Amino acid sequence: MPVETFRAVLLEQSAEGQVEASFRDLPVADLPEGEVLVQVAYSSLNYKDGLAITGKAPIARRYPMVAGIDLAGTVIESSVPEFRPGDRVIGTGNELGERHWGGYAGLARVRAGWLVPCPPEFTLQQAMGIGTAGFTAMQAVLALEAHEITPASGEIVVTGAGGGVGSLAVAILAQLGYTVAAVTGRPQLAERLRWLGAASILERAELAEPRRPLDKARWAGAVDSVGGGPLAAILSQTQPGGSVAACGLAASPELHTTVYPFILRGVNLLGIYSVILPPEERARIWGRLVTDLPLAKLETLMAVAPLSAIFDLAARIVAGQIAGRVVIDVSA
Ligand SMILES: NC(=O)c1ccc[n+]([C@@H]2O[C@H](COP(=O)([O-])OP(=O)(O)OC[C@H]3O[C@@H](n4cnc5c(N)ncnc54)[C@H](OP(=O)(O)O)[C@@H]3O)[C@@H](O)[C@H]2O)c1
């Protein structure tokens, strides 16, 4: 018998503008248009998912919206030759869970251009262990490479190192031979961060705010997922010609700095945006994840949770209480 409904986490907006999230059984006929129908096996938990589900920031741009910015699953139907039933696919970003129904659902119908084939080296579960967080970490490392930051350039600092982007950035940078300083507010994660490849651990408080506009130049580069005071502090401590890849706002969306790092040291501030990218660039980034992210390290920082736990997990990631990555088992 054909499936008529699918379970999803639906975001709706009340008349007062409040966002409310709930589990719903939605008719398959309600799925939006798209060339590829995917049976979703796994999604993942990202900071942005936490904001969307708790309603702490207006992530969804239209309602009702199926939440979940990531998905991995198997193609059921396709009207384009690039994908065939049975293919394993990944969808991250592309405004899934924002403008287009996302991955916290048993089924997703999406545009073919939003999907990439799942590399054969990864299971669907591992692909979501990576998800948007790992994809963004890889993108940030590629941005440093493109600005000629090599392992010989010096130390790379990673903020929010206990989180998803941060811990995957530590693992990737260490695998590539960089010397990594991991910044965390959770000293209990130090051992794990060392195992991922961090050469040193810094307390979050040490880099909370800049001490002066130009401080002692320590960092050749940075992957920053927290913004705010820590990003300003890193800019003030970056070596001449160094590059800082900024991708997040877990501490604050604000940035109070001076132009001195830019005009007296030639420091580059590199913006990282993982949502809209050409499919070829997405495939290139996934290809680098295959070679540069050790699977043994990925596995140790991944936990799997059922979709039924999503409300609790969303609150915890926004509170900075999630370590590493949580894969969401949509079928459980
Ligand atoms: N630009 C993009 O395309 C893109 C893509 C993915 C993610 N992001 C952004 O990147 C950030 C990280 O995402 P994620 O999924 O990795 O989230 P996450 O797992 O929650 O990681 C964030 C980490 O930041 C640290 N942190 C939390 N609150 C902090 C505070 N007040 N001050 C300093 N550090 C704090 C915590 O690490 P410690 O406990 O170890 O300090 C936390 O684990 C988010 O802002 C997200 O929106 C952007």
The ligand as a MOL file (V3000), in Angstrom:
LIG
                    3D

  0  0  0     0  0            999 V3000
M  V30 BEGIN CTAB
M  V30 COUNTS 48 52 0 0 0
M  V30 BEGIN ATOM
M  V30 1 N 28.2690 30.4290 8.2740 0
M  V30 2 C 27.7070 29.2490 8.0850 0
M  V30 3 O 27.3660 28.8590 6.9770 0
M  V30 4 C 27.5360 28.3610 9.2880 0
M  V30 5 C 27.4130 26.9740 9.1430 0
M  V30 6 C 27.3800 26.1860 10.3040 0
M  V30 7 C 27.3650 26.7870 11.5630 0
M  V30 8 N 27.4180 28.1380 11.6350 0 CHG=1
M  V30 9 C 27.4480 28.8110 12.9310 0
M  V30 10 O 28.5780 28.3330 13.6370 0
M  V30 11 C 28.3030 28.3160 15.0340 0
M  V30 12 C 28.5900 26.9290 15.5870 0
M  V30 13 O 27.6320 26.0030 15.0830 0
M  V30 14 P 27.5900 24.5270 15.6630 0
M  V30 15 O 26.4900 23.8270 14.9630 0
M  V30 16 O 28.9660 23.9760 15.6890 0 CHG=-1
M  V30 17 O 27.1190 24.8420 17.1820 0
M  V30 18 P 27.5850 24.1480 18.5500 0
M  V30 19 O 27.8100 22.7060 18.3420 0
M  V30 20 O 26.6230 24.5890 19.5820 0
M  V30 21 O 29.0160 24.8180 18.8430 0
M  V30 22 C 29.1440 26.1150 19.3310 0
M  V30 23 C 30.1970 26.1230 20.4220 0
M  V30 24 O 30.5150 27.4750 20.7340 0
M  V30 25 C 30.9170 27.5480 22.0900 0
M  V30 26 N 30.0950 28.5770 22.7520 0
M  V30 27 C 28.7870 28.5010 23.0750 0
M  V30 28 N 28.3790 29.6320 23.6880 0
M  V30 29 C 29.4780 30.4240 23.7730 0
M  V30 30 C 29.7060 31.7130 24.3210 0
M  V30 31 N 28.7240 32.4190 24.8900 0
M  V30 32 N 30.9510 32.2310 24.2300 0
M  V30 33 C 31.9490 31.5350 23.6280 0
M  V30 34 N 31.7900 30.2930 23.1040 0
M  V30 35 C 30.5750 29.7540 23.1710 0
M  V30 36 C 30.6990 26.1710 22.7150 0
M  V30 37 O 31.9400 25.4680 22.6530 0
M  V30 38 P 32.8630 25.2690 23.9690 0
M  V30 39 O 31.9460 24.8280 25.0560 0
M  V30 40 O 33.8680 24.2590 23.5670 0
M  V30 41 O 33.4820 26.6210 24.2580 0
M  V30 42 C 29.7400 25.5300 21.7410 0
M  V30 43 O 29.8320 24.1250 21.7650 0
M  V30 44 C 26.8460 28.7700 15.1840 0
M  V30 45 O 26.8250 30.1630 15.4450 0
M  V30 46 C 26.2570 28.4920 13.8220 0
M  V30 47 O 25.1610 29.3070 13.5430 0
M  V30 48 C 27.4970 28.9310 10.5260 0
M  V30 END ATOM
M  V30 BEGIN BOND
M  V30 1 1 1 2
M  V30 2 2 2 3
M  V30 3 1 2 4
M  V30 4 1 4 5
M  V30 5 2 4 48
M  V30 6 2 5 6
M  V30 7 1 6 7
M  V30 8 2 7 8
M  V30 9 1 8 9
M  V30 10 1 8 48
M  V30 11 1 9 10
M  V30 12 1 9 46
M  V30 13 1 10 11
M  V30 14 1 11 12
M  V30 15 1 11 44
M  V30 16 1 12 13
M  V30 17 1 13 14
M  V30 18 2 14 15
M  V30 19 1 14 16
M  V30 20 1 14 17
M  V30 21 1 17 18
M  V30 22 2 18 19
M  V30 23 1 18 20
M  V30 24 1 18 21
M  V30 25 1 21 22
M  V30 26 1 22 23
M  V30 27 1 23 24
M  V30 28 1 23 42
M  V30 29 1 24 25
M  V30 30 1 25 26
M  V30 31 1 25 36
M  V30 32 1 26 27
M  V30 33 1 26 35
M  V30 34 2 27 28
M  V30 35 1 28 29
M  V30 36 1 29 30
M  V30 37 2 29 35
M  V30 38 1 30 31
M  V30 39 2 30 32
M  V30 40 1 32 33
M  V30 41 2 33 34
M  V30 42 1 34 35
M  V30 43 1 36 37
M  V30 44 1 36 42
M  V30 45 1 37 38
M  V30 46 2 38 39
M  V30 47 1 38 40
M  V30 48 1 38 41
M  V30 49 1 42 43
M  V30 50 1 44 45
M  V30 51 1 44 46
M  V30 52 1 46 47
M  V30 END BOND
M  V30 END CTAB
M  END
